[in-house]
Amino acid sequence: MPSLRLRGIPEDTYEGFRQLAASNHRSMQEQARLMIERDVRLCRSSSVDAPRQWRERLKGRSFPGLISDLRADRDR
């Protein structure tokens, strides 16, 4: 598995990151990996693109009973 080494991190940033990891009950390595993975996922699939893709896929389809079904489900 590849690894990454960071140098030149300001002392206050390092200390803040250490506290962040501790408050999440994680090691600094686990915290860094989680944050990197999350940011990479967010960059790959924009939260704006997903709804746009679904609208495109569903374009032209009709759902006539959807509202009445939702209302009936709420009244249960």
N, CA, C and O atoms as a GROMACS GRO file, in nm:
protein
  304
    1MET      N    1   0.085  -0.117   0.000
    1MET     CA    2   0.000   0.000   0.000
    1MET      C    3   0.090   0.124   0.000
    1MET      O    4   0.188   0.130   0.075
    2PRO      N    5   0.059   0.221  -0.083
    2PRO     CA    6   0.140   0.343  -0.086
    2PRO      C    7   0.131   0.420   0.045
    2PRO      O    8   0.034   0.409   0.119
    3SER      N    9   0.234   0.498   0.070
    3SER     CA   10   0.233   0.582   0.190
    3SER      C   11   0.265   0.725   0.150
    3SER      O   12   0.310   0.752   0.038
    4LEU      N   13   0.240   0.815   0.241
    4LEU     CA   14   0.259   0.958   0.217
    4LEU      C   15   0.325   1.018   0.340
    4LEU      O   16   0.287   0.988   0.453
    5ARG      N   17   0.423   1.103   0.318
    5ARG     CA   18   0.491   1.169   0.429
    5ARG      C   19   0.481   1.319   0.408
    5ARG      O   20   0.508   1.370   0.300
    6LEU      N   21   0.441   1.389   0.513
    6LEU     CA   22   0.427   1.534   0.505
    6LEU      C   23   0.534   1.602   0.588
    6LEU      O   24   0.559   1.561   0.702
    7ARG      N   25   0.596   1.703   0.532
    7ARG     CA   26   0.697   1.780   0.605
    7ARG      C   27   0.659   1.926   0.602
    7ARG      O   28   0.585   1.971   0.515
    8GLY      N   29   0.711   1.999   0.697
    8GLY     CA   30   0.692   2.144   0.697
    8GLY      C   31   0.555   2.189   0.743
    8GLY      O   32   0.509   2.298   0.705
    9ILE      N   33   0.488   2.108   0.822
    9ILE     CA   34   0.357   2.146   0.875
    9ILE      C   35   0.380   2.244   0.991
    9ILE      O   36   0.457   2.214   1.082
   10PRO      N   37   0.314   2.357   0.989
   10PRO     CA   38   0.329   2.452   1.101
   10PRO      C   39   0.290   2.387   1.234
   10PRO      O   40   0.200   2.303   1.238
   11GLU      N   41   0.356   2.426   1.339
   11GLU     CA   42   0.336   2.367   1.471
   11GLU      C   43   0.190   2.378   1.516
   11GLU      O   44   0.135   2.282   1.569
   12ASP      N   45   0.127   2.494   1.497
   12ASP     CA   46  -0.012   2.511   1.541
   12ASP      C   47  -0.107   2.423   1.461
   12ASP      O   48  -0.205   2.372   1.515
   13THR      N   49  -0.079   2.403   1.332
   13THR     CA   50  -0.161   2.314   1.249
   13THR      C   51  -0.145   2.170   1.296
   13THR      O   52  -0.244   2.097   1.308
   14TYR      N   53  -0.022   2.131   1.322
   14TYR     CA   54   0.005   1.995   1.370
   14TYR      C   55  -0.068   1.970   1.502
   14TYR      O   56  -0.131   1.866   1.520
   15GLU      N   57  -0.059   2.065   1.593
   15GLU     CA   58  -0.124   2.049   1.724
   15GLU      C   59  -0.276   2.045   1.709
   15GLU      O   60  -0.343   1.965   1.775
   16GLY      N   61  -0.330   2.130   1.624
   16GLY     CA   62  -0.475   2.128   1.600
   16GLY      C   63  -0.520   1.996   1.540
   16GLY      O   64  -0.625   1.944   1.577
   17PHE      N   65  -0.441   1.943   1.448
   17PHE     CA   66  -0.474   1.815   1.386
   17PHE      C   67  -0.466   1.702   1.489
   17PHE      O   68  -0.550   1.612   1.489
   18ARG      N   69  -0.366   1.706   1.574
   18ARG     CA   70  -0.351   1.606   1.679
   18ARG      C   71  -0.474   1.608   1.771
   18ARG      O   72  -0.526   1.502   1.808
   19GLN      N   73  -0.519   1.728   1.807
   19GLN     CA   74  -0.637   1.740   1.893
   19GLN      C   75  -0.764   1.692   1.822
   19GLN      O   76  -0.850   1.629   1.883
   20LEU      N   77  -0.774   1.722   1.692
   20LEU     CA   78  -0.888   1.676   1.614
   20LEU      C   79  -0.895   1.524   1.614
   20LEU      O   80  -1.001   1.466   1.637
   21ALA      N   81  -0.782   1.459   1.588
   21ALA     CA   82  -0.778   1.313   1.586
   21ALA      C   83  -0.814   1.257   1.723
   21ALA      O   84  -0.891   1.161   1.733
   22ALA      N   85  -0.760   1.317   1.829
   22ALA     CA   86  -0.790   1.269   1.964
   22ALA      C   87  -0.938   1.286   1.997
   22ALA      O   88  -0.998   1.197   2.058
   23SER      N   89  -0.996   1.397   1.958
   23SER     CA   90  -1.138   1.419   1.988
   23SER      C   91  -1.229   1.322   1.913
   23SER      O   92  -1.342   1.296   1.955
   24ASN      N   93  -1.180   1.268   1.802
   24ASN     CA   94  -1.254   1.168   1.725
   24ASN      C   95  -1.214   1.024   1.761
   24ASN      O   96  -1.258   0.929   1.697
   25HIS      N   97  -1.129   1.010   1.864
   25HIS     CA   98  -1.081   0.880   1.910
   25HIS      C   99  -1.012   0.803   1.797
   25HIS      O  100  -1.035   0.683   1.779
   26ARG      N  101  -0.928   0.874   1.723
   26ARG     CA  102  -0.853   0.814   1.613
   26ARG      C  103  -0.706   0.849   1.628
   26ARG      O  104  -0.669   0.947   1.694
   27SER      N  105  -0.623   0.767   1.566
   27SER     CA  106  -0.483   0.804   1.556
   27SER      C  107  -0.473   0.915   1.451
   27SER      O  108  -0.565   0.935   1.371
   28MET      N  109  -0.361   0.985   1.451
   28MET     CA  110  -0.344   1.089   1.350
   28MET      C  111  -0.342   1.029   1.210
   28MET      O  112  -0.391   1.091   1.116
   29GLN      N  113  -0.286   0.911   1.196
   29GLN     CA  114  -0.282   0.844   1.066
   29GLN      C  115  -0.423   0.810   1.019
   29GLN      O  116  -0.458   0.833   0.903
   30GLU      N  117  -0.504   0.756   1.108
   30GLU     CA  118  -0.643   0.724   1.072
   30GLU      C  119  -0.720   0.849   1.034
   30GLU      O  120  -0.795   0.849   0.936
   31GLN      N  121  -0.702   0.956   1.109
   31GLN     CA  122  -0.772   1.081   1.082
   31GLN      C  123  -0.731   1.137   0.946
   31GLN      O  124  -0.815   1.181   0.868
   32ALA      N  125  -0.601   1.136   0.918
   32ALA     CA  126  -0.552   1.188   0.790
   32ALA      C  127  -0.607   1.104   0.674
   32ALA      O  128  -0.651   1.160   0.574
   33ARG      N  129  -0.604   0.972   0.688
   33ARG     CA  130  -0.654   0.884   0.582
   33ARG      C  131  -0.803   0.908   0.557
   33ARG      O  132  -0.847   0.916   0.443
   34LEU      N  133  -0.879   0.920   0.665
   34LEU     CA  134  -1.022   0.946   0.652
   34LEU      C  135  -1.049   1.078   0.579
   34LEU      O  136  -1.134   1.084   0.490
   35MET      N  137  -0.978   1.182   0.618
   35MET     CA  138  -1.001   1.313   0.557
   35MET      C  139  -0.960   1.314   0.410
   35MET      O  140  -1.028   1.375   0.328
   36ILE      N  141  -0.850   1.249   0.377
   36ILE     CA  142  -0.806   1.243   0.238
   36ILE      C  143  -0.906   1.164   0.154
   36ILE      O  144  -0.944   1.208   0.046
   37GLU      N  145  -0.949   1.048   0.204
   37GLU     CA  146  -1.046   0.966   0.131
   37GLU      C  147  -1.176   1.041   0.108
   37GLU      O  148  -1.233   1.035  -0.001
   38ARG      N  149  -1.224   1.112   0.210
   38ARG     CA  150  -1.349   1.187   0.198
   38ARG      C  151  -1.336   1.298   0.095
   38ARG      O  152  -1.425   1.316   0.012
   39ASP      N  153  -1.226   1.372   0.098
   39ASP     CA  154  -1.208   1.480   0.001
   39ASP      C  155  -1.196   1.428  -0.141
   39ASP      O  156  -1.249   1.489  -0.234
   40VAL      N  157  -1.127   1.316  -0.160
   40VAL     CA  158  -1.114   1.258  -0.293
   40VAL      C  159  -1.251   1.214  -0.345
   40VAL      O  160  -1.283   1.236  -0.462
   41ARG      N  161  -1.331   1.150  -0.258
   41ARG     CA  162  -1.466   1.108  -0.298
   41ARG      C  163  -1.551   1.229  -0.338
   41ARG      O  164  -1.623   1.224  -0.437
   42LEU      N  165  -1.542   1.336  -0.260
   42LEU     CA  166  -1.622   1.455  -0.290
   42LEU      C  167  -1.580   1.519  -0.422
   42LEU      O  168  -1.664   1.572  -0.495
   43CYS      N  169  -1.453   1.514  -0.453
   43CYS     CA  170  -1.404   1.571  -0.579
   43CYS      C  171  -1.447   1.487  -0.698
   43CYS      O  172  -1.473   1.540  -0.806
   44ARG      N  173  -1.455   1.358  -0.679
   44ARG     CA  174  -1.492   1.269  -0.790
   44ARG      C  175  -1.638   1.284  -0.827
   44ARG      O  176  -1.671   1.291  -0.946
   45SER      N  177  -1.726   1.288  -0.731
   45SER     CA  178  -1.868   1.299  -0.760
   45SER      C  179  -1.923   1.421  -0.688
   45SER      O  180  -1.943   1.420  -0.567
   46SER      N  181  -1.946   1.521  -0.763
   46SER     CA  182  -1.998   1.644  -0.706
   46SER      C  183  -2.140   1.622  -0.656
   46SER      O  184  -2.218   1.550  -0.719
   47SER      N  185  -2.172   1.681  -0.544
   47SER     CA  186  -2.307   1.667  -0.489
   47SER      C  187  -2.410   1.732  -0.580
   47SER      O  188  -2.529   1.703  -0.569
   48VAL      N  189  -2.366   1.820  -0.667
   48VAL     CA  190  -2.458   1.884  -0.762
   48VAL      C  191  -2.481   1.793  -0.882
   48VAL      O  192  -2.589   1.794  -0.941
   49ASP      N  193  -2.381   1.715  -0.920
   49ASP     CA  194  -2.392   1.629  -1.038
   49ASP      C  195  -2.488   1.513  -1.018
   49ASP      O  196  -2.559   1.475  -1.112
   50ALA      N  197  -2.491   1.455  -0.899
   50ALA     CA  198  -2.576   1.337  -0.877
   50ALA      C  199  -2.724   1.366  -0.903
   50ALA      O  200  -2.787   1.292  -0.978
   51PRO      N  201  -2.782   1.472  -0.843
   51PRO     CA  202  -2.923   1.500  -0.874
   51PRO      C  203  -2.946   1.532  -1.022
   51PRO      O  204  -3.048   1.496  -1.080
   52ARG      N  205  -2.850   1.601  -1.080
   52ARG     CA  206  -2.862   1.635  -1.222
   52ARG      C  207  -2.866   1.508  -1.306
   52ARG      O  208  -2.944   1.499  -1.400
   53GLN      N  209  -2.783   1.410  -1.275
   53GLN     CA  210  -2.782   1.284  -1.348
   53GLN      C  211  -2.913   1.208  -1.331
   53GLN      O  212  -2.964   1.149  -1.426
   54TRP      N  213  -2.967   1.209  -1.209
   54TRP     CA  214  -3.095   1.141  -1.187
   54TRP      C  215  -3.208   1.209  -1.263
   54TRP      O  216  -3.293   1.142  -1.322
   55ARG      N  217  -3.210   1.342  -1.262
   55ARG     CA  218  -3.313   1.412  -1.339
   55ARG      C  219  -3.304   1.377  -1.487
   55ARG      O  220  -3.407   1.358  -1.552
   56GLU      N  221  -3.185   1.368  -1.539
   56GLU     CA  222  -3.164   1.332  -1.679
   56GLU      C  223  -3.212   1.190  -1.707
   56GLU      O  224  -3.276   1.164  -1.809
   57ARG      N  225  -3.180   1.098  -1.615
   57ARG     CA  226  -3.222   0.959  -1.633
   57ARG      C  227  -3.374   0.943  -1.627
   57ARG      O  228  -3.430   0.857  -1.696
   58LEU      N  229  -3.440   1.024  -1.545
   58LEU     CA  230  -3.584   1.011  -1.525
   58LEU      C  231  -3.666   1.104  -1.615
   58LEU      O  232  -3.789   1.104  -1.609
   59LYS      N  233  -3.598   1.183  -1.697
   59LYS     CA  234  -3.667   1.279  -1.783
   59LYS      C  235  -3.766   1.205  -1.874
   59LYS      O  236  -3.734   1.102  -1.933
   60GLY      N  237  -3.886   1.259  -1.883
   60GLY     CA  238  -3.988   1.202  -1.969
   60GLY      C  239  -4.076   1.098  -1.901
   60GLY      O  240  -4.181   1.063  -1.954
   61ARG      N  241  -4.036   1.049  -1.787
   61ARG     CA  242  -4.119   0.951  -1.715
   61ARG      C  243  -4.220   1.026  -1.631
   61ARG      O  244  -4.194   1.136  -1.583
   62SER      N  245  -4.335   0.964  -1.614
   62SER     CA  246  -4.436   1.026  -1.528
   62SER      C  247  -4.464   0.933  -1.410
   62SER      O  248  -4.456   0.810  -1.421
   63PHE      N  249  -4.496   0.994  -1.300
   63PHE     CA  250  -4.528   0.920  -1.179
   63PHE      C  251  -4.662   0.971  -1.127
   63PHE      O  252  -4.666   1.043  -1.028
   64PRO      N  253  -4.771   0.934  -1.193
   64PRO     CA  254  -4.902   0.994  -1.162
   64PRO      C  255  -4.951   0.966  -1.020
   64PRO      O  256  -5.013   1.054  -0.960
   65GLY      N  257  -4.926   0.851  -0.966
   65GLY     CA  258  -4.979   0.819  -0.834
   65GLY      C  259  -4.884   0.850  -0.720
   65GLY      O  260  -4.914   0.818  -0.605
   66LEU      N  261  -4.774   0.910  -0.749
   66LEU     CA  262  -4.672   0.930  -0.648
   66LEU      C  263  -4.719   1.019  -0.533
   66LEU      O  264  -4.702   0.983  -0.417
   67ILE      N  265  -4.779   1.133  -0.564
   67ILE     CA  266  -4.823   1.225  -0.459
   67ILE      C  267  -4.933   1.162  -0.376
   67ILE      O  268  -4.931   1.172  -0.253
   68SER      N  269  -5.029   1.098  -0.439
   68SER     CA  270  -5.137   1.034  -0.362
   68SER      C  271  -5.082   0.919  -0.278
   68SER      O  272  -5.128   0.897  -0.166
   69ASP      N  273  -4.984   0.846  -0.330
   69ASP     CA  274  -4.922   0.739  -0.252
   69ASP      C  275  -4.850   0.795  -0.130
   69ASP      O  276  -4.860   0.738  -0.021
   70LEU      N  277  -4.778   0.905  -0.147
   70LEU     CA  278  -4.709   0.966  -0.034
   70LEU      C  279  -4.806   1.015   0.072
   70LEU      O  280  -4.784   0.996   0.191
   71ARG      N  281  -4.915   1.077   0.028
   71ARG     CA  282  -5.015   1.126   0.124
   71ARG      C  283  -5.080   1.010   0.198
   71ARG      O  284  -5.102   1.019   0.319
   72ALA      N  285  -5.111   0.903   0.128
   72ALA     CA  286  -5.172   0.786   0.192
   72ALA      C  287  -5.075   0.724   0.292
   72ALA      O  288  -5.115   0.679   0.399
   73ASP      N  289  -4.947   0.723   0.257
   73ASP     CA  290  -4.848   0.667   0.347
   73ASP      C  291  -4.835   0.752   0.475
   73ASP      O  292  -4.816   0.698   0.584
   74ARG      N  293  -4.845   0.883   0.460
   74ARG     CA  294  -4.837   0.972   0.577
   74ARG      C  295  -4.957   0.953   0.670
   74ARG      O  296  -4.945   0.964   0.792
   75ASP      N  297  -5.072   0.925   0.612
   75ASP     CA  298  -5.194   0.912   0.690
   75ASP      C  299  -5.206   0.776   0.761
   75ASP      O  300  -5.297   0.755   0.841
   76ARG      N  301  -5.115   0.686   0.733
   76ARG     CA  302  -5.118   0.554   0.797
   76ARG      C  303  -5.101   0.562   0.944
   76ARG      O  304  -5.102   0.460   1.013
   0.00000   0.00000   0.00000
